[in-house]
Amino acid sequence: MAVMVVSAGAVKPDPLSEWARQAFAKGNYAEAAKDLTALVEKKAPDAGLYKMRAECFRKLQQWKKAEADYDRVLALGYEHADIYNARAEVMAKLGEFDAAIESYSQGIKMRLDDPVPWKDRAMVYSALRRHRDAIEDFDQALHLKPDFAEAWVGRGTAYGELGDFTKAVSDLDRALQLDAGNSAAYGLRGAAEARLGNYQKAIEDYSKSM
């Protein structure tokens, strides 16, 4: 929805809002962020403007600025799962893993049937080497979306980190059935096969990972 301004008794769209939306749609995120900043500076706090600017900063990989704008959106009472999950992604990029888990948890509570945040929170648990917690979240992601190749890879990796190489191979087998071009999965399966003493299979997988 365009931002509206009142002028001489008439109501018309604010040109900056329209330019920002057009720039964002064209992938000109720096230009869109500049226009949105101009709008933010002249208007009362607006969750919609902060949300769009946060998305610009996220596209530009300006993680700290994106995090600050998502915080502003939430402070204005716009509490939606997508905002918590997007903020969590940014926090993880910044290495703020505990805060990311908390933000993902808020988003998951609001939308329990979305497999992606379960997978994303699992990845953060893995980064913290909390592999059993990660496996629980990967389990939930796969319950909701059995063909979720990324979750199969993630869970297989977590099993490997715990030394359960048989389960790691099984999960990575499934991941590669779903995504045969996943070179990282071949490398991970090769490492698990080597730990099981299956050296020929490991060599074959390592070859496919290159």
PyMOL commands that set and color helices and strands:
alter all, ss='L'
color gray80, all
select helices_A, chain A and resi 15-25+29-42+47-59+63-75+81-93+97-110+115-127+131-144+149-161+165-178+183-195+199-209
alter helices_A, ss='H'
color red, helices_A
select strands_A, chain A and resi 4-7+10-13
alter strands_A, ss='S'
color yellow, strands_A
deselect
rebuild
show_as cartoon
